[in-house]
């Protein structure tokens, strides 16, 4: 029986997702995610806490991730935690925990584009309208997860 390992994060992409193809036909996209949390101190002052998480996605989701994970873009990640362990060159134990995305939802992109500037000047085309619709609609990527029952 598998034990529970599930995480939901919502934050902003820190830098453009980086893609690689470690095996023929198998894509991986990695990006760092910043998650902000605002609380109040006992004195009533606002305190901001920022946590950074490394996120990985695979296969078709990695292709979508590469396209839409632009710096500053909001994203919701549903996935699981994974820990890699190794020994460094000095023989010391090292480890890293990261998130494997099983579902990604990119928030609408409200950053100004060249097409937005043209529309502001009164010049709008159907193509620029299509692009703005594409950028403003949330993009969703889901992985197919196989379940094994014993």
PyMOL commands that place a pseudoatom at each C-alpha (Angstrom):
pseudoatom trace, name=CA, resn=UNK, resi=1, chain=A, elem=C, hetatm=0, pos=[0.000, 0.000, 0.000]
pseudoatom trace, name=CA, resn=UNK, resi=2, chain=A, elem=C, hetatm=0, pos=[1.333, 3.455, -0.912]
pseudoatom trace, name=CA, resn=UNK, resi=3, chain=A, elem=C, hetatm=0, pos=[1.466, 6.034, 1.823]
pseudoatom trace, name=CA, resn=UNK, resi=4, chain=A, elem=C, hetatm=0, pos=[0.216, 9.568, 1.246]
pseudoatom trace, name=CA, resn=UNK, resi=5, chain=A, elem=C, hetatm=0, pos=[2.603, 11.926, -0.539]
pseudoatom trace, name=CA, resn=UNK, resi=6, chain=A, elem=C, hetatm=0, pos=[0.700, 14.883, -1.979]
pseudoatom trace, name=CA, resn=UNK, resi=7, chain=A, elem=C, hetatm=0, pos=[1.341, 18.607, -2.193]
pseudoatom trace, name=CA, resn=UNK, resi=8, chain=A, elem=C, hetatm=0, pos=[-0.500, 21.641, -3.583]
pseudoatom trace, name=CA, resn=UNK, resi=9, chain=A, elem=C, hetatm=0, pos=[1.447, 24.848, -4.170]
pseudoatom trace, name=CA, resn=UNK, resi=10, chain=A, elem=C, hetatm=0, pos=[0.406, 28.137, -5.700]
pseudoatom trace, name=CA, resn=UNK, resi=11, chain=A, elem=C, hetatm=0, pos=[2.993, 30.770, -6.507]
pseudoatom trace, name=CA, resn=UNK, resi=12, chain=A, elem=C, hetatm=0, pos=[4.995, 32.489, -9.236]
pseudoatom trace, name=CA, resn=UNK, resi=13, chain=A, elem=C, hetatm=0, pos=[7.574, 31.092, -11.630]
pseudoatom trace, name=CA, resn=UNK, resi=14, chain=A, elem=C, hetatm=0, pos=[10.999, 32.493, -10.664]
pseudoatom trace, name=CA, resn=UNK, resi=15, chain=A, elem=C, hetatm=0, pos=[12.652, 31.934, -14.063]
pseudoatom trace, name=CA, resn=UNK, resi=16, chain=A, elem=C, hetatm=0, pos=[11.761, 30.429, -17.438]
pseudoatom trace, name=CA, resn=UNK, resi=17, chain=A, elem=C, hetatm=0, pos=[11.371, 26.640, -17.356]
pseudoatom trace, name=CA, resn=UNK, resi=18, chain=A, elem=C, hetatm=0, pos=[14.344, 24.665, -18.657]
pseudoatom trace, name=CA, resn=UNK, resi=19, chain=A, elem=C, hetatm=0, pos=[13.719, 21.615, -20.816]
pseudoatom trace, name=CA, resn=UNK, resi=20, chain=A, elem=C, hetatm=0, pos=[15.919, 18.609, -21.421]
pseudoatom trace, name=CA, resn=UNK, resi=21, chain=A, elem=C, hetatm=0, pos=[15.569, 15.213, -23.042]
pseudoatom trace, name=CA, resn=UNK, resi=22, chain=A, elem=C, hetatm=0, pos=[17.563, 12.748, -20.901]
pseudoatom trace, name=CA, resn=UNK, resi=23, chain=A, elem=C, hetatm=0, pos=[16.303, 9.785, -22.976]
pseudoatom trace, name=CA, resn=UNK, resi=24, chain=A, elem=C, hetatm=0, pos=[15.083, 9.713, -26.571]
pseudoatom trace, name=CA, resn=UNK, resi=25, chain=A, elem=C, hetatm=0, pos=[11.445, 10.858, -26.592]
pseudoatom trace, name=CA, resn=UNK, resi=26, chain=A, elem=C, hetatm=0, pos=[11.318, 11.598, -22.839]
pseudoatom trace, name=CA, resn=UNK, resi=27, chain=A, elem=C, hetatm=0, pos=[11.105, 15.303, -21.967]
pseudoatom trace, name=CA, resn=UNK, resi=28, chain=A, elem=C, hetatm=0, pos=[11.722, 16.933, -18.595]
pseudoatom trace, name=CA, resn=UNK, resi=29, chain=A, elem=C, hetatm=0, pos=[10.974, 20.569, -17.723]
pseudoatom trace, name=CA, resn=UNK, resi=30, chain=A, elem=C, hetatm=0, pos=[12.258, 22.122, -14.489]
pseudoatom trace, name=CA, resn=UNK, resi=31, chain=A, elem=C, hetatm=0, pos=[11.423, 25.512, -13.004]
pseudoatom trace, name=CA, resn=UNK, resi=32, chain=A, elem=C, hetatm=0, pos=[11.724, 27.200, -9.591]
pseudoatom trace, name=CA, resn=UNK, resi=33, chain=A, elem=C, hetatm=0, pos=[8.514, 28.350, -7.891]
pseudoatom trace, name=CA, resn=UNK, resi=34, chain=A, elem=C, hetatm=0, pos=[8.254, 31.129, -5.282]
pseudoatom trace, name=CA, resn=UNK, resi=35, chain=A, elem=C, hetatm=0, pos=[5.391, 30.858, -2.798]
pseudoatom trace, name=CA, resn=UNK, resi=36, chain=A, elem=C, hetatm=0, pos=[4.596, 33.941, -0.694]
pseudoatom trace, name=CA, resn=UNK, resi=37, chain=A, elem=C, hetatm=0, pos=[2.865, 33.857, 2.665]
pseudoatom trace, name=CA, resn=UNK, resi=38, chain=A, elem=C, hetatm=0, pos=[1.844, 37.013, 4.508]
pseudoatom trace, name=CA, resn=UNK, resi=39, chain=A, elem=C, hetatm=0, pos=[1.139, 36.863, 8.233]
pseudoatom trace, name=CA, resn=UNK, resi=40, chain=A, elem=C, hetatm=0, pos=[0.816, 39.342, 11.072]
pseudoatom trace, name=CA, resn=UNK, resi=41, chain=A, elem=C, hetatm=0, pos=[3.284, 39.500, 13.924]
pseudoatom trace, name=CA, resn=UNK, resi=42, chain=A, elem=C, hetatm=0, pos=[2.029, 39.681, 17.529]
pseudoatom trace, name=CA, resn=UNK, resi=43, chain=A, elem=C, hetatm=0, pos=[2.653, 43.440, 17.283]
pseudoatom trace, name=CA, resn=UNK, resi=44, chain=A, elem=C, hetatm=0, pos=[0.246, 43.621, 14.301]
pseudoatom trace, name=CA, resn=UNK, resi=45, chain=A, elem=C, hetatm=0, pos=[2.914, 44.218, 11.629]
pseudoatom trace, name=CA, resn=UNK, resi=46, chain=A, elem=C, hetatm=0, pos=[2.736, 42.373, 8.311]
pseudoatom trace, name=CA, resn=UNK, resi=47, chain=A, elem=C, hetatm=0, pos=[5.438, 39.773, 7.815]
pseudoatom trace, name=CA, resn=UNK, resi=48, chain=A, elem=C, hetatm=0, pos=[6.166, 38.186, 4.465]
pseudoatom trace, name=CA, resn=UNK, resi=49, chain=A, elem=C, hetatm=0, pos=[7.675, 34.736, 4.192]
pseudoatom trace, name=CA, resn=UNK, resi=50, chain=A, elem=C, hetatm=0, pos=[8.872, 33.424, 0.811]
pseudoatom trace, name=CA, resn=UNK, resi=51, chain=A, elem=C, hetatm=0, pos=[9.603, 29.754, 0.140]
pseudoatom trace, name=CA, resn=UNK, resi=52, chain=A, elem=C, hetatm=0, pos=[11.244, 28.452, -3.033]
pseudoatom trace, name=CA, resn=UNK, resi=53, chain=A, elem=C, hetatm=0, pos=[10.516, 25.024, -4.534]
pseudoatom trace, name=CA, resn=UNK, resi=54, chain=A, elem=C, hetatm=0, pos=[12.035, 23.228, -7.513]
pseudoatom trace, name=CA, resn=UNK, resi=55, chain=A, elem=C, hetatm=0, pos=[9.324, 21.715, -9.740]
pseudoatom trace, name=CA, resn=UNK, resi=56, chain=A, elem=C, hetatm=0, pos=[9.772, 19.025, -12.405]
pseudoatom trace, name=CA, resn=UNK, resi=57, chain=A, elem=C, hetatm=0, pos=[7.304, 17.836, -15.016]
pseudoatom trace, name=CA, resn=UNK, resi=58, chain=A, elem=C, hetatm=0, pos=[7.608, 15.015, -17.536]
pseudoatom trace, name=CA, resn=UNK, resi=59, chain=A, elem=C, hetatm=0, pos=[6.390, 13.996, -20.987]
pseudoatom trace, name=CA, resn=UNK, resi=60, chain=A, elem=C, hetatm=0, pos=[3.613, 16.019, -22.644]
pseudoatom trace, name=CA, resn=UNK, resi=61, chain=A, elem=C, hetatm=0, pos=[3.250, 18.118, -19.497]
pseudoatom trace, name=CA, resn=UNK, resi=62, chain=A, elem=C, hetatm=0, pos=[6.938, 19.093, -19.804]
pseudoatom trace, name=CA, resn=UNK, resi=63, chain=A, elem=C, hetatm=0, pos=[6.286, 20.407, -23.323]
pseudoatom trace, name=CA, resn=UNK, resi=64, chain=A, elem=C, hetatm=0, pos=[3.378, 22.535, -22.082]
pseudoatom trace, name=CA, resn=UNK, resi=65, chain=A, elem=C, hetatm=0, pos=[5.423, 23.646, -19.091]
pseudoatom trace, name=CA, resn=UNK, resi=66, chain=A, elem=C, hetatm=0, pos=[8.295, 24.789, -21.324]
pseudoatom trace, name=CA, resn=UNK, resi=67, chain=A, elem=C, hetatm=0, pos=[5.891, 26.912, -23.372]
pseudoatom trace, name=CA, resn=UNK, resi=68, chain=A, elem=C, hetatm=0, pos=[3.937, 28.554, -20.539]
pseudoatom trace, name=CA, resn=UNK, resi=69, chain=A, elem=C, hetatm=0, pos=[6.314, 28.739, -17.542]
pseudoatom trace, name=CA, resn=UNK, resi=70, chain=A, elem=C, hetatm=0, pos=[7.559, 32.272, -18.054]
pseudoatom trace, name=CA, resn=UNK, resi=71, chain=A, elem=C, hetatm=0, pos=[9.166, 34.343, -15.329]
pseudoatom trace, name=CA, resn=UNK, resi=72, chain=A, elem=C, hetatm=0, pos=[6.582, 35.885, -12.984]
pseudoatom trace, name=CA, resn=UNK, resi=73, chain=A, elem=C, hetatm=0, pos=[3.663, 33.798, -14.224]
pseudoatom trace, name=CA, resn=UNK, resi=74, chain=A, elem=C, hetatm=0, pos=[1.304, 32.457, -11.582]
pseudoatom trace, name=CA, resn=UNK, resi=75, chain=A, elem=C, hetatm=0, pos=[0.930, 28.694, -11.406]
pseudoatom trace, name=CA, resn=UNK, resi=76, chain=A, elem=C, hetatm=0, pos=[-0.819, 26.101, -9.257]
pseudoatom trace, name=CA, resn=UNK, resi=77, chain=A, elem=C, hetatm=0, pos=[1.045, 22.809, -8.888]
pseudoatom trace, name=CA, resn=UNK, resi=78, chain=A, elem=C, hetatm=0, pos=[-0.491, 19.594, -7.628]
pseudoatom trace, name=CA, resn=UNK, resi=79, chain=A, elem=C, hetatm=0, pos=[2.037, 16.844, -7.215]
pseudoatom trace, name=CA, resn=UNK, resi=80, chain=A, elem=C, hetatm=0, pos=[4.234, 14.844, -4.907]
pseudoatom trace, name=CA, resn=UNK, resi=81, chain=A, elem=C, hetatm=0, pos=[7.550, 15.256, -3.162]
pseudoatom trace, name=CA, resn=UNK, resi=82, chain=A, elem=C, hetatm=0, pos=[10.628, 13.318, -4.220]
pseudoatom trace, name=CA, resn=UNK, resi=83, chain=A, elem=C, hetatm=0, pos=[13.983, 13.099, -2.485]
pseudoatom trace, name=CA, resn=UNK, resi=84, chain=A, elem=C, hetatm=0, pos=[17.250, 12.398, -4.263]
pseudoatom trace, name=CA, resn=UNK, resi=85, chain=A, elem=C, hetatm=0, pos=[20.175, 11.200, -2.125]
pseudoatom trace, name=CA, resn=UNK, resi=86, chain=A, elem=C, hetatm=0, pos=[23.839, 10.881, -3.040]
pseudoatom trace, name=CA, resn=UNK, resi=87, chain=A, elem=C, hetatm=0, pos=[27.350, 11.085, -1.647]
pseudoatom trace, name=CA, resn=UNK, resi=88, chain=A, elem=C, hetatm=0, pos=[29.473, 14.025, -2.702]
pseudoatom trace, name=CA, resn=UNK, resi=89, chain=A, elem=C, hetatm=0, pos=[33.129, 13.768, -3.727]
pseudoatom trace, name=CA, resn=UNK, resi=90, chain=A, elem=C, hetatm=0, pos=[34.144, 13.998, -0.038]
pseudoatom trace, name=CA, resn=UNK, resi=91, chain=A, elem=C, hetatm=0, pos=[31.884, 11.058, 0.874]
pseudoatom trace, name=CA, resn=UNK, resi=92, chain=A, elem=C, hetatm=0, pos=[29.326, 13.212, 2.731]
pseudoatom trace, name=CA, resn=UNK, resi=93, chain=A, elem=C, hetatm=0, pos=[25.645, 12.378, 2.389]
pseudoatom trace, name=CA, resn=UNK, resi=94, chain=A, elem=C, hetatm=0, pos=[23.679, 14.940, 0.393]
pseudoatom trace, name=CA, resn=UNK, resi=95, chain=A, elem=C, hetatm=0, pos=[19.985, 15.167, -0.426]
pseudoatom trace, name=CA, resn=UNK, resi=96, chain=A, elem=C, hetatm=0, pos=[17.536, 17.368, -2.269]
pseudoatom trace, name=CA, resn=UNK, resi=97, chain=A, elem=C, hetatm=0, pos=[13.735, 17.433, -2.073]
pseudoatom trace, name=CA, resn=UNK, resi=98, chain=A, elem=C, hetatm=0, pos=[11.749, 18.651, -5.082]
pseudoatom trace, name=CA, resn=UNK, resi=99, chain=A, elem=C, hetatm=0, pos=[8.183, 18.560, -6.410]
pseudoatom trace, name=CA, resn=UNK, resi=100, chain=A, elem=C, hetatm=0, pos=[7.089, 16.284, -9.239]
pseudoatom trace, name=CA, resn=UNK, resi=101, chain=A, elem=C, hetatm=0, pos=[4.107, 17.942, -10.930]
pseudoatom trace, name=CA, resn=UNK, resi=102, chain=A, elem=C, hetatm=0, pos=[1.112, 15.759, -11.716]
pseudoatom trace, name=CA, resn=UNK, resi=103, chain=A, elem=C, hetatm=0, pos=[-1.169, 18.710, -12.561]
pseudoatom trace, name=CA, resn=UNK, resi=104, chain=A, elem=C, hetatm=0, pos=[-0.216, 22.264, -13.561]
pseudoatom trace, name=CA, resn=UNK, resi=105, chain=A, elem=C, hetatm=0, pos=[-2.531, 25.228, -13.971]
pseudoatom trace, name=CA, resn=UNK, resi=106, chain=A, elem=C, hetatm=0, pos=[-0.945, 28.391, -15.338]
pseudoatom trace, name=CA, resn=UNK, resi=107, chain=A, elem=C, hetatm=0, pos=[-2.747, 31.562, -14.322]
pseudoatom trace, name=CA, resn=UNK, resi=108, chain=A, elem=C, hetatm=0, pos=[-3.678, 34.227, -16.887]
pseudoatom trace, name=CA, resn=UNK, resi=109, chain=A, elem=C, hetatm=0, pos=[-0.671, 36.142, -18.156]
pseudoatom trace, name=CA, resn=UNK, resi=110, chain=A, elem=C, hetatm=0, pos=[-1.247, 39.859, -17.632]
pseudoatom trace, name=CA, resn=UNK, resi=111, chain=A, elem=C, hetatm=0, pos=[2.192, 41.022, -18.733]
pseudoatom trace, name=CA, resn=UNK, resi=112, chain=A, elem=C, hetatm=0, pos=[2.148, 43.598, -21.527]
pseudoatom trace, name=CA, resn=UNK, resi=113, chain=A, elem=C, hetatm=0, pos=[3.106, 42.321, -24.946]
pseudoatom trace, name=CA, resn=UNK, resi=114, chain=A, elem=C, hetatm=0, pos=[3.863, 44.120, -28.192]
pseudoatom trace, name=CA, resn=UNK, resi=115, chain=A, elem=C, hetatm=0, pos=[0.304, 43.312, -29.364]
pseudoatom trace, name=CA, resn=UNK, resi=116, chain=A, elem=C, hetatm=0, pos=[-1.155, 44.915, -26.219]
pseudoatom trace, name=CA, resn=UNK, resi=117, chain=A, elem=C, hetatm=0, pos=[0.772, 48.122, -27.002]
pseudoatom trace, name=CA, resn=UNK, resi=118, chain=A, elem=C, hetatm=0, pos=[-0.601, 48.138, -30.568]
pseudoatom trace, name=CA, resn=UNK, resi=119, chain=A, elem=C, hetatm=0, pos=[-4.155, 47.733, -29.225]
pseudoatom trace, name=CA, resn=UNK, resi=120, chain=A, elem=C, hetatm=0, pos=[-3.577, 50.639, -26.857]
pseudoatom trace, name=CA, resn=UNK, resi=121, chain=A, elem=C, hetatm=0, pos=[-2.616, 52.763, -29.872]
pseudoatom trace, name=CA, resn=UNK, resi=122, chain=A, elem=C, hetatm=0, pos=[-5.882, 51.797, -31.583]
pseudoatom trace, name=CA, resn=UNK, resi=123, chain=A, elem=C, hetatm=0, pos=[-4.350, 49.231, -33.929]
pseudoatom trace, name=CA, resn=UNK, resi=124, chain=A, elem=C, hetatm=0, pos=[-5.833, 45.798, -33.277]
pseudoatom trace, name=CA, resn=UNK, resi=125, chain=A, elem=C, hetatm=0, pos=[-5.922, 42.798, -35.545]
pseudoatom trace, name=CA, resn=UNK, resi=126, chain=A, elem=C, hetatm=0, pos=[-7.691, 39.473, -35.275]
pseudoatom trace, name=CA, resn=UNK, resi=127, chain=A, elem=C, hetatm=0, pos=[-4.329, 37.786, -34.769]
pseudoatom trace, name=CA, resn=UNK, resi=128, chain=A, elem=C, hetatm=0, pos=[-3.420, 40.076, -31.847]
pseudoatom trace, name=CA, resn=UNK, resi=129, chain=A, elem=C, hetatm=0, pos=[-6.850, 39.409, -30.325]
pseudoatom trace, name=CA, resn=UNK, resi=130, chain=A, elem=C, hetatm=0, pos=[-6.268, 35.668, -30.644]
pseudoatom trace, name=CA, resn=UNK, resi=131, chain=A, elem=C, hetatm=0, pos=[-2.846, 36.004, -28.981]
pseudoatom trace, name=CA, resn=UNK, resi=132, chain=A, elem=C, hetatm=0, pos=[-4.259, 37.996, -26.087]
pseudoatom trace, name=CA, resn=UNK, resi=133, chain=A, elem=C, hetatm=0, pos=[-6.979, 35.364, -25.567]
pseudoatom trace, name=CA, resn=UNK, resi=134, chain=A, elem=C, hetatm=0, pos=[-4.319, 32.647, -25.544]
pseudoatom trace, name=CA, resn=UNK, resi=135, chain=A, elem=C, hetatm=0, pos=[-2.220, 34.537, -22.980]
pseudoatom trace, name=CA, resn=UNK, resi=136, chain=A, elem=C, hetatm=0, pos=[-5.126, 35.476, -20.722]
pseudoatom trace, name=CA, resn=UNK, resi=137, chain=A, elem=C, hetatm=0, pos=[-6.758, 32.051, -20.478]
pseudoatom trace, name=CA, resn=UNK, resi=138, chain=A, elem=C, hetatm=0, pos=[-5.397, 29.655, -17.869]
pseudoatom trace, name=CA, resn=UNK, resi=139, chain=A, elem=C, hetatm=0, pos=[-3.491, 26.721, -19.338]
pseudoatom trace, name=CA, resn=UNK, resi=140, chain=A, elem=C, hetatm=0, pos=[-3.886, 23.353, -17.664]
pseudoatom trace, name=CA, resn=UNK, resi=141, chain=A, elem=C, hetatm=0, pos=[-1.651, 20.314, -17.990]
pseudoatom trace, name=CA, resn=UNK, resi=142, chain=A, elem=C, hetatm=0, pos=[-2.366, 16.974, -16.391]
pseudoatom trace, name=CA, resn=UNK, resi=143, chain=A, elem=C, hetatm=0, pos=[-0.297, 13.838, -16.242]
pseudoatom trace, name=CA, resn=UNK, resi=144, chain=A, elem=C, hetatm=0, pos=[-1.795, 10.439, -16.643]
pseudoatom trace, name=CA, resn=UNK, resi=145, chain=A, elem=C, hetatm=0, pos=[-1.054, 8.615, -13.416]
pseudoatom trace, name=CA, resn=UNK, resi=146, chain=A, elem=C, hetatm=0, pos=[-1.330, 4.851, -13.411]
pseudoatom trace, name=CA, resn=UNK, resi=147, chain=A, elem=C, hetatm=0, pos=[-2.484, 3.214, -10.212]
pseudoatom trace, name=CA, resn=UNK, resi=148, chain=A, elem=C, hetatm=0, pos=[-1.336, -0.213, -9.185]
pseudoatom trace, name=CA, resn=UNK, resi=149, chain=A, elem=C, hetatm=0, pos=[-3.559, -2.171, -6.841]
pseudoatom trace, name=CA, resn=UNK, resi=150, chain=A, elem=C, hetatm=0, pos=[-2.064, -5.040, -4.875]
for i in range(1, 150): cmd.bond("trace and resi %d" % i, "trace and resi %d" % (i + 1))
show_as sticks, trace
zoom trace
